[in-house]
Amino acid sequence: MASDTRLHRHGHTHAPAPRREAGFSLLRLSAARRIGLALIVVALLWGGVLWALS
């Protein structure tokens, strides 16, 4: 019975972890914003291609 770990109690208390704000995530954006962001990236890439070819 001395090795029964169910009765073991800690002598100290833990403070709750501080809440963190969620950072930026593409998955939390609306579908319209994700599509708009993708269109901007595509336009920038094509602009770079056309600039390089000129």
mmCIF entry with sequence, helices, sheets and N, C-alpha, C, O atoms, coordinates in Angstrom:
data_MODEL
# 
_entry.id   MODEL 
# 
_entity.id                         1 
_entity.type                       polymer 
_entity.pdbx_number_of_molecules   1 
# 
_entity_poly.entity_id                      1 
_entity_poly.type                           'polypeptide(L)' 
_entity_poly.nstd_linkage                   no 
_entity_poly.nstd_monomer                   no 
_entity_poly.pdbx_seq_one_letter_code       MASDTRLHRHGHTHAPAPRREAGFSLLRLSAARRIGLALIVVALLWGGVLWALS 
_entity_poly.pdbx_seq_one_letter_code_can   MASDTRLHRHGHTHAPAPRREAGFSLLRLSAARRIGLALIVVALLWGGVLWALS 
_entity_poly.pdbx_strand_id                 A 
# 
loop_
_entity_poly_seq.entity_id 
_entity_poly_seq.num 
_entity_poly_seq.mon_id 
_entity_poly_seq.hetero 
1 1  MET n 
1 2  ALA n 
1 3  SER n 
1 4  ASP n 
1 5  THR n 
1 6  ARG n 
1 7  LEU n 
1 8  HIS n 
1 9  ARG n 
1 10 HIS n 
1 11 GLY n 
1 12 HIS n 
1 13 THR n 
1 14 HIS n 
1 15 ALA n 
1 16 PRO n 
1 17 ALA n 
1 18 PRO n 
1 19 ARG n 
1 20 ARG n 
1 21 GLU n 
1 22 ALA n 
1 23 GLY n 
1 24 PHE n 
1 25 SER n 
1 26 LEU n 
1 27 LEU n 
1 28 ARG n 
1 29 LEU n 
1 30 SER n 
1 31 ALA n 
1 32 ALA n 
1 33 ARG n 
1 34 ARG n 
1 35 ILE n 
1 36 GLY n 
1 37 LEU n 
1 38 ALA n 
1 39 LEU n 
1 40 ILE n 
1 41 VAL n 
1 42 VAL n 
1 43 ALA n 
1 44 LEU n 
1 45 LEU n 
1 46 TRP n 
1 47 GLY n 
1 48 GLY n 
1 49 VAL n 
1 50 LEU n 
1 51 TRP n 
1 52 ALA n 
1 53 LEU n 
1 54 SER n 
# 
_struct_asym.id          A 
_struct_asym.entity_id   1 
# 
loop_
_struct_conf.conf_type_id 
_struct_conf.id 
_struct_conf.pdbx_PDB_helix_id 
_struct_conf.beg_label_comp_id 
_struct_conf.beg_label_asym_id 
_struct_conf.beg_label_seq_id 
_struct_conf.pdbx_beg_PDB_ins_code 
_struct_conf.end_label_comp_id 
_struct_conf.end_label_asym_id 
_struct_conf.end_label_seq_id 
_struct_conf.pdbx_end_PDB_ins_code 
_struct_conf.beg_auth_comp_id 
_struct_conf.beg_auth_asym_id 
_struct_conf.beg_auth_seq_id 
_struct_conf.end_auth_comp_id 
_struct_conf.end_auth_asym_id 
_struct_conf.end_auth_seq_id 
_struct_conf.pdbx_PDB_helix_class 
_struct_conf.details 
_struct_conf.pdbx_PDB_helix_length 
HELX_P HELX_P1 AA1 THR A 5  ? LEU A 7  ? THR A 5  LEU A 7  5 ? 3  
HELX_P HELX_P2 AA2 LEU A 26 ? ARG A 28 ? LEU A 26 ARG A 28 5 ? 3  
HELX_P HELX_P3 AA3 ALA A 31 ? LEU A 53 ? ALA A 31 LEU A 53 1 ? 23 
# 
_struct_conf_type.id          HELX_P 
_struct_conf_type.criteria    ? 
_struct_conf_type.reference   ? 
# 
loop_
_atom_site.group_PDB 
_atom_site.id 
_atom_site.type_symbol 
_atom_site.label_atom_id 
_atom_site.label_alt_id 
_atom_site.label_comp_id 
_atom_site.label_asym_id 
_atom_site.label_entity_id 
_atom_site.label_seq_id 
_atom_site.pdbx_PDB_ins_code 
_atom_site.Cartn_x 
_atom_site.Cartn_y 
_atom_site.Cartn_z 
_atom_site.occupancy 
_atom_site.B_iso_or_equiv 
_atom_site.pdbx_formal_charge 
_atom_site.auth_seq_id 
_atom_site.auth_comp_id 
_atom_site.auth_asym_id 
_atom_site.auth_atom_id 
_atom_site.pdbx_PDB_model_num 
ATOM 1   N N  . MET A 1 1  ? 0.801   -1.207 0.000   1.00 0.00 ? 1  MET A N  1 
ATOM 2   C CA . MET A 1 1  ? 0.000   0.000  0.000   1.00 0.00 ? 1  MET A CA 1 
ATOM 3   C C  . MET A 1 1  ? 0.842   1.270  0.000   1.00 0.00 ? 1  MET A C  1 
ATOM 4   O O  . MET A 1 1  ? 0.348   2.333  -0.374  1.00 0.00 ? 1  MET A O  1 
ATOM 5   N N  . ALA A 1 2  ? 2.080   1.182  0.404   1.00 0.00 ? 2  ALA A N  1 
ATOM 6   C CA . ALA A 1 2  ? 2.917   2.377  0.470   1.00 0.00 ? 2  ALA A CA 1 
ATOM 7   C C  . ALA A 1 2  ? 3.233   2.916  -0.921  1.00 0.00 ? 2  ALA A C  1 
ATOM 8   O O  . ALA A 1 2  ? 3.500   4.107  -1.078  1.00 0.00 ? 2  ALA A O  1 
ATOM 9   N N  . SER A 1 3  ? 3.205   2.054  -1.922  1.00 0.00 ? 3  SER A N  1 
ATOM 10  C CA . SER A 1 3  ? 3.524   2.516  -3.272  1.00 0.00 ? 3  SER A CA 1 
ATOM 11  C C  . SER A 1 3  ? 2.278   2.904  -4.059  1.00 0.00 ? 3  SER A C  1 
ATOM 12  O O  . SER A 1 3  ? 2.362   3.090  -5.273  1.00 0.00 ? 3  SER A O  1 
ATOM 13  N N  . ASP A 1 4  ? 1.158   3.027  -3.423  1.00 0.00 ? 4  ASP A N  1 
ATOM 14  C CA . ASP A 1 4  ? -0.077  3.413  -4.100  1.00 0.00 ? 4  ASP A CA 1 
ATOM 15  C C  . ASP A 1 4  ? -0.011  4.891  -4.479  1.00 0.00 ? 4  ASP A C  1 
ATOM 16  O O  . ASP A 1 4  ? -0.033  5.755  -3.602  1.00 0.00 ? 4  ASP A O  1 
ATOM 17  N N  . THR A 1 5  ? 0.070   5.188  -5.775  1.00 0.00 ? 5  THR A N  1 
ATOM 18  C CA . THR A 1 5  ? 0.248   6.567  -6.234  1.00 0.00 ? 5  THR A CA 1 
ATOM 19  C C  . THR A 1 5  ? -1.062  7.339  -6.316  1.00 0.00 ? 5  THR A C  1 
ATOM 20  O O  . THR A 1 5  ? -1.050  8.549  -6.545  1.00 0.00 ? 5  THR A O  1 
ATOM 21  N N  . ARG A 1 6  ? -2.174  6.670  -6.135  1.00 0.00 ? 6  ARG A N  1 
ATOM 22  C CA . ARG A 1 6  ? -3.453  7.383  -6.195  1.00 0.00 ? 6  ARG A CA 1 
ATOM 23  C C  . ARG A 1 6  ? -3.638  8.313  -5.010  1.00 0.00 ? 6  ARG A C  1 
ATOM 24  O O  . ARG A 1 6  ? -4.382  9.289  -5.106  1.00 0.00 ? 6  ARG A O  1 
ATOM 25  N N  . LEU A 1 7  ? -2.983  8.035  -3.906  1.00 0.00 ? 7  LEU A N  1 
ATOM 26  C CA . LEU A 1 7  ? -3.141  8.847  -2.709  1.00 0.00 ? 7  LEU A CA 1 
ATOM 27  C C  . LEU A 1 7  ? -2.073  9.930  -2.605  1.00 0.00 ? 7  LEU A C  1 
ATOM 28  O O  . LEU A 1 7  ? -2.080  10.704 -1.647  1.00 0.00 ? 7  LEU A O  1 
ATOM 29  N N  . HIS A 1 8  ? -1.168  10.002 -3.556  1.00 0.00 ? 8  HIS A N  1 
ATOM 30  C CA . HIS A 1 8  ? -0.076  10.974 -3.503  1.00 0.00 ? 8  HIS A CA 1 
ATOM 31  C C  . HIS A 1 8  ? -0.618  12.373 -3.779  1.00 0.00 ? 8  HIS A C  1 
ATOM 32  O O  . HIS A 1 8  ? -1.320  12.599 -4.765  1.00 0.00 ? 8  HIS A O  1 
ATOM 33  N N  . ARG A 1 9  ? -0.289  13.283 -2.914  1.00 0.00 ? 9  ARG A N  1 
ATOM 34  C CA . ARG A 1 9  ? -0.714  14.676 -3.075  1.00 0.00 ? 9  ARG A CA 1 
ATOM 35  C C  . ARG A 1 9  ? 0.529   15.565 -3.131  1.00 0.00 ? 9  ARG A C  1 
ATOM 36  O O  . ARG A 1 9  ? 1.506   15.338 -2.416  1.00 0.00 ? 9  ARG A O  1 
ATOM 37  N N  . HIS A 1 10 ? 0.471   16.571 -3.985  1.00 0.00 ? 10 HIS A N  1 
ATOM 38  C CA . HIS A 1 10 ? 1.566   17.534 -4.042  1.00 0.00 ? 10 HIS A CA 1 
ATOM 39  C C  . HIS A 1 10 ? 1.357   18.579 -2.955  1.00 0.00 ? 10 HIS A C  1 
ATOM 40  O O  . HIS A 1 10 ? 0.225   18.927 -2.620  1.00 0.00 ? 10 HIS A O  1 
ATOM 41  N N  . GLY A 1 11 ? 2.456   19.071 -2.413  1.00 0.00 ? 11 GLY A N  1 
ATOM 42  C CA . GLY A 1 11 ? 2.379   20.055 -1.351  1.00 0.00 ? 11 GLY A CA 1 
ATOM 43  C C  . GLY A 1 11 ? 2.347   21.487 -1.862  1.00 0.00 ? 11 GLY A C  1 
ATOM 44  O O  . GLY A 1 11 ? 2.325   22.417 -1.056  1.00 0.00 ? 11 GLY A O  1 
ATOM 45  N N  . HIS A 1 12 ? 2.344   21.693 -3.166  1.00 0.00 ? 12 HIS A N  1 
ATOM 46  C CA . HIS A 1 12 ? 2.327   23.052 -3.703  1.00 0.00 ? 12 HIS A CA 1 
ATOM 47  C C  . HIS A 1 12 ? 1.209   23.176 -4.717  1.00 0.00 ? 12 HIS A C  1 
ATOM 48  O O  . HIS A 1 12 ? 0.686   22.184 -5.224  1.00 0.00 ? 12 HIS A O  1 
ATOM 49  N N  . THR A 1 13 ? 0.859   24.416 -4.999  1.00 0.00 ? 13 THR A N  1 
ATOM 50  C CA . THR A 1 13 ? -0.188  24.648 -5.998  1.00 0.00 ? 13 THR A CA 1 
ATOM 51  C C  . THR A 1 13 ? 0.436   25.296 -7.220  1.00 0.00 ? 13 THR A C  1 
ATOM 52  O O  . THR A 1 13 ? 1.452   25.984 -7.119  1.00 0.00 ? 13 THR A O  1 
ATOM 53  N N  . HIS A 1 14 ? -0.161  25.079 -8.342  1.00 0.00 ? 14 HIS A N  1 
ATOM 54  C CA . HIS A 1 14 ? 0.311   25.653 -9.593  1.00 0.00 ? 14 HIS A CA 1 
ATOM 55  C C  . HIS A 1 14 ? -0.601  26.803 -9.986  1.00 0.00 ? 14 HIS A C  1 
ATOM 56  O O  . HIS A 1 14 ? -1.826  26.695 -9.929  1.00 0.00 ? 14 HIS A O  1 
ATOM 57  N N  . ALA A 1 15 ? 0.010   27.887 -10.380 1.00 0.00 ? 15 ALA A N  1 
ATOM 58  C CA . ALA A 1 15 ? -0.776  29.015 -10.889 1.00 0.00 ? 15 ALA A CA 1 
ATOM 59  C C  . ALA A 1 15 ? -1.259  28.654 -12.292 1.00 0.00 ? 15 ALA A C  1 
ATOM 60  O O  . ALA A 1 15 ? -0.539  27.982 -13.031 1.00 0.00 ? 15 ALA A O  1 
ATOM 61  N N  . PRO A 1 16 ? -2.447  29.078 -12.669 1.00 0.00 ? 16 PRO A N  1 
ATOM 62  C CA . PRO A 1 16 ? -2.922  28.771 -14.023 1.00 0.00 ? 16 PRO A CA 1 
ATOM 63  C C  . PRO A 1 16 ? -2.033  29.448 -15.062 1.00 0.00 ? 16 PRO A C  1 
ATOM 64  O O  . PRO A 1 16 ? -1.481  30.523 -14.826 1.00 0.00 ? 16 PRO A O  1 
ATOM 65  N N  . ALA A 1 17 ? -1.909  28.812 -16.188 1.00 0.00 ? 17 ALA A N  1 
ATOM 66  C CA . ALA A 1 17 ? -1.083  29.355 -17.273 1.00 0.00 ? 17 ALA A CA 1 
ATOM 67  C C  . ALA A 1 17 ? -1.734  30.625 -17.805 1.00 0.00 ? 17 ALA A C  1 
ATOM 68  O O  . ALA A 1 17 ? -2.959  30.692 -17.915 1.00 0.00 ? 17 ALA A O  1 
ATOM 69  N N  . PRO A 1 18 ? -0.936  31.627 -18.134 1.00 0.00 ? 18 PRO A N  1 
ATOM 70  C CA . PRO A 1 18 ? -1.531  32.857 -18.685 1.00 0.00 ? 18 PRO A CA 1 
ATOM 71  C C  . PRO A 1 18 ? -2.146  32.591 -20.050 1.00 0.00 ? 18 PRO A C  1 
ATOM 72  O O  . PRO A 1 18 ? -1.629  31.800 -20.840 1.00 0.00 ? 18 PRO A O  1 
ATOM 73  N N  . ARG A 1 19 ? -3.252  33.261 -20.311 1.00 0.00 ? 19 ARG A N  1 
ATOM 74  C CA . ARG A 1 19 ? -3.927  33.092 -21.601 1.00 0.00 ? 19 ARG A CA 1 
ATOM 75  C C  . ARG A 1 19 ? -3.132  33.805 -22.673 1.00 0.00 ? 19 ARG A C  1 
ATOM 76  O O  . ARG A 1 19 ? -2.653  34.921 -22.471 1.00 0.00 ? 19 ARG A O  1 
ATOM 77  N N  . ARG A 1 20 ? -2.996  33.154 -23.809 1.00 0.00 ? 20 ARG A N  1 
ATOM 78  C CA . ARG A 1 20 ? -2.301  33.761 -24.934 1.00 0.00 ? 20 ARG A CA 1 
ATOM 79  C C  . ARG A 1 20 ? -3.298  34.090 -26.018 1.00 0.00 ? 20 ARG A C  1 
ATOM 80  O O  . ARG A 1 20 ? -4.253  33.352 -26.258 1.00 0.00 ? 20 ARG A O  1 
ATOM 81  N N  . GLU A 1 21 ? -3.055  35.224 -26.674 1.00 0.00 ? 21 GLU A N  1 
ATOM 82  C CA . GLU A 1 21 ? -3.890  35.576 -27.826 1.00 0.00 ? 21 GLU A CA 1 
ATOM 83  C C  . GLU A 1 21 ? -3.471  34.728 -29.012 1.00 0.00 ? 21 GLU A C  1 
ATOM 84  O O  . GLU A 1 21 ? -2.291  34.433 -29.198 1.00 0.00 ? 21 GLU A O  1 
ATOM 85  N N  . ALA A 1 22 ? -4.436  34.347 -29.796 1.00 0.00 ? 22 ALA A N  1 
ATOM 86  C CA . ALA A 1 22 ? -4.127  33.572 -30.993 1.00 0.00 ? 22 ALA A CA 1 
ATOM 87  C C  . ALA A 1 22 ? -3.442  34.469 -32.007 1.00 0.00 ? 22 ALA A C  1 
ATOM 88  O O  . ALA A 1 22 ? -3.870  35.601 -32.235 1.00 0.00 ? 22 ALA A O  1 
ATOM 89  N N  . GLY A 1 23 ? -2.388  33.967 -32.610 1.00 0.00 ? 23 GLY A N  1 
ATOM 90  C CA . GLY A 1 23 ? -1.661  34.731 -33.616 1.00 0.00 ? 23 GLY A CA 1 
ATOM 91  C C  . GLY A 1 23 ? -2.365  34.673 -34.962 1.00 0.00 ? 23 GLY A C  1 
ATOM 92  O O  . GLY A 1 23 ? -3.450  34.105 -35.087 1.00 0.00 ? 23 GLY A O  1 
ATOM 93  N N  . PHE A 1 24 ? -1.740  35.263 -35.958 1.00 0.00 ? 24 PHE A N  1 
ATOM 94  C CA . PHE A 1 24 ? -2.310  35.283 -37.301 1.00 0.00 ? 24 PHE A CA 1 
ATOM 95  C C  . PHE A 1 24 ? -2.317  33.882 -37.890 1.00 0.00 ? 24 PHE A C  1 
ATOM 96  O O  . PHE A 1 24 ? -1.333  33.152 -37.766 1.00 0.00 ? 24 PHE A O  1 
ATOM 97  N N  . SER A 1 25 ? -3.387  33.510 -38.515 1.00 0.00 ? 25 SER A N  1 
ATOM 98  C CA . SER A 1 25 ? -3.492  32.209 -39.164 1.00 0.00 ? 25 SER A CA 1 
ATOM 99  C C  . SER A 1 25 ? -4.307  32.343 -40.437 1.00 0.00 ? 25 SER A C  1 
ATOM 100 O O  . SER A 1 25 ? -5.391  32.926 -40.435 1.00 0.00 ? 25 SER A O  1 
ATOM 101 N N  . LEU A 1 26 ? -3.776  31.796 -41.527 1.00 0.00 ? 26 LEU A N  1 
ATOM 102 C CA . LEU A 1 26 ? -4.511  31.825 -42.791 1.00 0.00 ? 26 LEU A CA 1 
ATOM 103 C C  . LEU A 1 26 ? -5.783  30.990 -42.709 1.00 0.00 ? 26 LEU A C  1 
ATOM 104 O O  . LEU A 1 26 ? -6.752  31.267 -43.416 1.00 0.00 ? 26 LEU A O  1 
ATOM 105 N N  . LEU A 1 27 ? -5.789  29.970 -41.851 1.00 0.00 ? 27 LEU A N  1 
ATOM 106 C CA . LEU A 1 27 ? -6.956  29.100 -41.755 1.00 0.00 ? 27 LEU A CA 1 
ATOM 107 C C  . LEU A 1 27 ? -8.149  29.788 -41.093 1.00 0.00 ? 27 LEU A C  1 
ATOM 108 O O  . LEU A 1 27 ? -9.292  29.374 -41.286 1.00 0.00 ? 27 LEU A O  1 
ATOM 109 N N  . ARG A 1 28 ? -7.880  30.848 -40.307 1.00 0.00 ? 28 ARG A N  1 
ATOM 110 C CA . ARG A 1 28 ? -8.978  31.540 -39.653 1.00 0.00 ? 28 ARG A CA 1 
ATOM 111 C C  . ARG A 1 28 ? -9.557  32.665 -40.500 1.00 0.00 ? 28 ARG A C  1 
ATOM 112 O O  . ARG A 1 28 ? -10.542 33.286 -40.100 1.00 0.00 ? 28 ARG A O  1 
ATOM 113 N N  . LEU A 1 29 ? -8.971  32.940 -41.658 1.00 0.00 ? 29 LEU A N  1 
ATOM 114 C CA . LEU A 1 29 ? -9.508  33.965 -42.549 1.00 0.00 ? 29 LEU A CA 1 
ATOM 115 C C  . LEU A 1 29 ? -10.738 33.426 -43.270 1.00 0.00 ? 29 LEU A C  1 
ATOM 116 O O  . LEU A 1 29 ? -10.881 32.217 -43.452 1.00 0.00 ? 29 LEU A O  1 
ATOM 117 N N  . SER A 1 30 ? -11.602 34.313 -43.667 1.00 0.00 ? 30 SER A N  1 
ATOM 118 C CA . SER A 1 30 ? -12.765 33.883 -44.436 1.00 0.00 ? 30 SER A CA 1 
ATOM 119 C C  . SER A 1 30 ? -12.308 33.432 -45.824 1.00 0.00 ? 30 SER A C  1 
ATOM 120 O O  . SER A 1 30 ? -11.207 33.759 -46.267 1.00 0.00 ? 30 SER A O  1 
ATOM 121 N N  . ALA A 1 31 ? -13.164 32.684 -46.492 1.00 0.00 ? 31 ALA A N  1 
ATOM 122 C CA . ALA A 1 31 ? -12.823 32.167 -47.820 1.00 0.00 ? 31 ALA A CA 1 
ATOM 123 C C  . ALA A 1 31 ? -12.570 33.311 -48.798 1.00 0.00 ? 31 ALA A C  1 
ATOM 124 O O  . ALA A 1 31 ? -11.658 33.223 -49.621 1.00 0.00 ? 31 ALA A O  1 
ATOM 125 N N  . ALA A 1 32 ? -13.346 34.364 -48.726 1.00 0.00 ? 32 ALA A N  1 
ATOM 126 C CA . ALA A 1 32 ? -13.178 35.502 -49.637 1.00 0.00 ? 32 ALA A CA 1 
ATOM 127 C C  . ALA A 1 32 ? -11.822 36.168 -49.424 1.00 0.00 ? 32 ALA A C  1 
ATOM 128 O O  . ALA A 1 32 ? -11.160 36.549 -50.389 1.00 0.00 ? 32 ALA A O  1 
ATOM 129 N N  . ARG A 1 33 ? -11.406 36.309 -48.172 1.00 0.00 ? 33 ARG A N  1 
ATOM 130 C CA . ARG A 1 33 ? -10.106 36.927 -47.898 1.00 0.00 ? 33 ARG A CA 1 
ATOM 131 C C  . ARG A 1 33 ? -8.963  36.032 -48.357 1.00 0.00 ? 33 ARG A C  1 
ATOM 132 O O  . ARG A 1 33 ? -7.949  36.521 -48.856 1.00 0.00 ? 33 ARG A O  1 
ATOM 133 N N  . ARG A 1 34 ? -9.125  34.713 -48.188 1.00 0.00 ? 34 ARG A N  1 
ATOM 134 C CA . ARG A 1 34 ? -8.075  33.794 -48.654 1.00 0.00 ? 34 ARG A CA 1 
ATOM 135 C C  . ARG A 1 34 ? -7.943  33.847 -50.167 1.00 0.00 ? 34 ARG A C  1 
ATOM 136 O O  . ARG A 1 34 ? -6.833  33.839 -50.699 1.00 0.00 ? 34 ARG A O  1 
ATOM 137 N N  . ILE A 1 35 ? -9.082  33.902 -50.863 1.00 0.00 ? 35 ILE A N  1 
ATOM 138 C CA . ILE A 1 35 ? -9.050  33.988 -52.328 1.00 0.00 ? 35 ILE A CA 1 
ATOM 139 C C  . ILE A 1 35 ? -8.435  35.317 -52.756 1.00 0.00 ? 35 ILE A C  1 
ATOM 140 O O  . ILE A 1 35 ? -7.627  35.355 -53.684 1.00 0.00 ? 35 ILE A O  1 
ATOM 141 N N  . GLY A 1 36 ? -8.808  36.399 -52.092 1.00 0.00 ? 36 GLY A N  1 
ATOM 142 C CA . GLY A 1 36 ? -8.233  37.705 -52.406 1.00 0.00 ? 36 GLY A CA 1 
ATOM 143 C C  . GLY A 1 36 ? -6.729  37.728 -52.188 1.00 0.00 ? 36 GLY A C  1 
ATOM 144 O O  . GLY A 1 36 ? -5.990  38.281 -53.003 1.00 0.00 ? 36 GLY A O  1 
ATOM 145 N N  . LEU A 1 37 ? -6.272  37.131 -51.096 1.00 0.00 ? 37 LEU A N  1 
ATOM 146 C CA . LEU A 1 37 ? -4.840  37.058 -50.819 1.00 0.00 ? 37 LEU A CA 1 
ATOM 147 C C  . LEU A 1 37 ? -4.127  36.220 -51.875 1.00 0.00 ? 37 LEU A C  1 
ATOM 148 O O  . LEU A 1 37 ? -3.029  36.570 -52.309 1.00 0.00 ? 37 LEU A O  1 
ATOM 149 N N  . ALA A 1 38 ? -4.745  35.116 -52.290 1.00 0.00 ? 38 ALA A N  1 
ATOM 150 C CA . ALA A 1 38 ? -4.151  34.272 -53.335 1.00 0.00 ? 38 ALA A CA 1 
ATOM 151 C C  . ALA A 1 38 ? -4.075  35.032 -54.654 1.00 0.00 ? 38 ALA A C  1 
ATOM 152 O O  . ALA A 1 38 ? -3.081  34.910 -55.371 1.00 0.00 ? 38 ALA A O  1 
ATOM 153 N N  . LEU A 1 39 ? -5.098  35.813 -54.990 1.00 0.00 ? 39 LEU A N  1 
ATOM 154 C CA . LEU A 1 39 ? -5.078  36.603 -56.227 1.00 0.00 ? 39 LEU A CA 1 
ATOM 155 C C  . LEU A 1 39 ? -3.968  37.653 -56.201 1.00 0.00 ? 39 LEU A C  1 
ATOM 156 O O  . LEU A 1 39 ? -3.320  37.904 -57.217 1.00 0.00 ? 39 LEU A O  1 
ATOM 157 N N  . ILE A 1 40 ? -3.755  38.256 -55.052 1.00 0.00 ? 40 ILE A N  1 
ATOM 158 C CA . ILE A 1 40 ? -2.676  39.243 -54.925 1.00 0.00 ? 40 ILE A CA 1 
ATOM 159 C C  . ILE A 1 40 ? -1.320  38.577 -55.126 1.00 0.00 ? 40 ILE A C  1 
ATOM 160 O O  . ILE A 1 40 ? -0.456  39.118 -55.816 1.00 0.00 ? 40 ILE A O  1 
ATOM 161 N N  . VAL A 1 41 ? -1.133  37.404 -54.524 1.00 0.00 ? 41 VAL A N  1 
ATOM 162 C CA . VAL A 1 41 ? 0.136   36.679 -54.672 1.00 0.00 ? 41 VAL A CA 1 
ATOM 163 C C  . VAL A 1 41 ? 0.351   36.283 -56.128 1.00 0.00 ? 41 VAL A C  1 
ATOM 164 O O  . VAL A 1 41 ? 1.457   36.419 -56.650 1.00 0.00 ? 41 VAL A O  1 
ATOM 165 N N  . VAL A 1 42 ? -0.694  35.795 -56.788 1.00 0.00 ? 42 VAL A N  1 
ATOM 166 C CA . VAL A 1 42 ? -0.582  35.399 -58.201 1.00 0.00 ? 42 VAL A CA 1 
ATOM 167 C C  . VAL A 1 42 ? -0.254  36.611 -59.064 1.00 0.00 ? 42 VAL A C  1 
ATOM 168 O O  . VAL A 1 42 ? 0.589   36.524 -59.958 1.00 0.00 ? 42 VAL A O  1 
ATOM 169 N N  . ALA A 1 43 ? -0.910  37.736 -58.807 1.00 0.00 ? 43 ALA A N  1 
ATOM 170 C CA . ALA A 1 43 ? -0.639  38.949 -59.586 1.00 0.00 ? 43 ALA A CA 1 
ATOM 171 C C  . ALA A 1 43 ? 0.808   39.410 -59.393 1.00 0.00 ? 43 ALA A C  1 
ATOM 172 O O  . ALA A 1 43 ? 1.459   39.831 -60.350 1.00 0.00 ? 43 ALA A O  1 
ATOM 173 N N  . LEU A 1 44 ? 1.308   39.331 -58.164 1.00 0.00 ? 44 LEU A N  1 
ATOM 174 C CA . LEU A 1 44 ? 2.701   39.713 -57.914 1.00 0.00 ? 44 LEU A CA 1 
ATOM 175 C C  . LEU A 1 44 ? 3.669   38.773 -58.630 1.00 0.00 ? 44 LEU A C  1 
ATOM 176 O O  . LEU A 1 44 ? 4.675   39.215 -59.183 1.00 0.00 ? 44 LEU A O  1 
ATOM 177 N N  . LEU A 1 45 ? 3.363   37.486 -58.617 1.00 0.00 ? 45 LEU A N  1 
ATOM 178 C CA . LEU A 1 45 ? 4.229   36.533 -59.311 1.00 0.00 ? 45 LEU A CA 1 
ATOM 179 C C  . LEU A 1 45 ? 4.236   36.779 -60.816 1.00 0.00 ? 45 LEU A C  1 
ATOM 180 O O  . LEU A 1 45 ? 5.294   36.789 -61.445 1.00 0.00 ? 45 LEU A O  1 
ATOM 181 N N  . TRP A 1 46 ? 3.053   36.978 -61.388 1.00 0.00 ? 46 TRP A N  1 
ATOM 182 C CA . TRP A 1 46 ? 2.988   37.258 -62.823 1.00 0.00 ? 46 TRP A CA 1 
ATOM 183 C C  . TRP A 1 46 ? 3.659   38.581 -63.158 1.00 0.00 ? 46 TRP A C  1 
ATOM 184 O O  . TRP A 1 46 ? 4.311   38.703 -64.194 1.00 0.00 ? 46 TRP A O  1 
ATOM 185 N N  . GLY A 1 47 ? 3.504   39.565 -62.293 1.00 0.00 ? 47 GLY A N  1 
ATOM 186 C CA . GLY A 1 47 ? 4.202   40.830 -62.501 1.00 0.00 ? 47 GLY A CA 1 
ATOM 187 C C  . GLY A 1 47 ? 5.717   40.638 -62.524 1.00 0.00 ? 47 GLY A C  1 
ATOM 188 O O  . GLY A 1 47 ? 6.418   41.237 -63.339 1.00 0.00 ? 47 GLY A O  1 
ATOM 189 N N  . GLY A 1 48 ? 6.210   39.793 -61.615 1.00 0.00 ? 48 GLY A N  1 
ATOM 190 C CA . GLY A 1 48 ? 7.637   39.492 -61.610 1.00 0.00 ? 48 GLY A CA 1 
ATOM 191 C C  . GLY A 1 48 ? 8.089   38.762 -62.854 1.00 0.00 ? 48 GLY A C  1 
ATOM 192 O O  . GLY A 1 48 ? 9.169   39.031 -63.379 1.00 0.00 ? 48 GLY A O  1 
ATOM 193 N N  . VAL A 1 49 ? 7.265   37.832 -63.333 1.00 0.00 ? 49 VAL A N  1 
ATOM 194 C CA . VAL A 1 49 ? 7.604   37.097 -64.560 1.00 0.00 ? 49 VAL A CA 1 
ATOM 195 C C  . VAL A 1 49 ? 7.637   38.040 -65.745 1.00 0.00 ? 49 VAL A C  1 
ATOM 196 O O  . VAL A 1 49 ? 8.589   38.025 -66.525 1.00 0.00 ? 49 VAL A O  1 
ATOM 197 N N  . LEU A 1 50 ? 6.604   38.863 -65.890 1.00 0.00 ? 50 LEU A N  1 
ATOM 198 C CA . LEU A 1 50 ? 6.547   39.804 -67.019 1.00 0.00 ? 50 LEU A CA 1 
ATOM 199 C C  . LEU A 1 50 ? 7.679   40.820 -66.947 1.00 0.00 ? 50 LEU A C  1 
ATOM 200 O O  . LEU A 1 50 ? 8.233   41.197 -67.979 1.00 0.00 ? 50 LEU A O  1 
ATOM 201 N N  . TRP A 1 51 ? 8.031   41.268 -65.747 1.00 0.00 ? 51 TRP A N  1 
ATOM 202 C CA . TRP A 1 51 ? 9.139   42.204 -65.583 1.00 0.00 ? 51 TRP A CA 1 
ATOM 203 C C  . TRP A 1 51 ? 10.457  41.537 -65.999 1.00 0.00 ? 51 TRP A C  1 
ATOM 204 O O  . TRP A 1 51 ? 11.290  42.155 -66.662 1.00 0.00 ? 51 TRP A O  1 
ATOM 205 N N  . ALA A 1 52 ? 10.637  40.266 -65.602 1.00 0.00 ? 52 ALA A N  1 
ATOM 206 C CA . ALA A 1 52 ? 11.872  39.551 -65.938 1.00 0.00 ? 52 ALA A CA 1 
ATOM 207 C C  . ALA A 1 52 ? 11.980  39.301 -67.437 1.00 0.00 ? 52 ALA A C  1 
ATOM 208 O O  . ALA A 1 52 ? 13.084  39.285 -67.980 1.00 0.00 ? 52 ALA A O  1 
ATOM 209 N N  . LEU A 1 53 ? 10.854  39.106 -68.110 1.00 0.00 ? 53 LEU A N  1 
ATOM 210 C CA . LEU A 1 53 ? 10.882  38.834 -69.552 1.00 0.00 ? 53 LEU A CA 1 
ATOM 211 C C  . LEU A 1 53 ? 11.040  40.096 -70.387 1.00 0.00 ? 53 LEU A C  1 
ATOM 212 O O  . LEU A 1 53 ? 11.410  40.020 -71.558 1.00 0.00 ? 53 LEU A O  1 
ATOM 213 N N  . SER A 1 54 ? 10.768  41.235 -69.807 1.00 0.00 ? 54 SER A N  1 
ATOM 214 C CA . SER A 1 54 ? 10.865  42.468 -70.605 1.00 0.00 ? 54 SER A CA 1 
ATOM 215 C C  . SER A 1 54 ? 12.290  42.982 -70.691 1.00 0.00 ? 54 SER A C  1 
ATOM 216 O O  . SER A 1 54 ? 12.539  44.007 -71.325 1.00 0.00 ? 54 SER A O  1 
# 
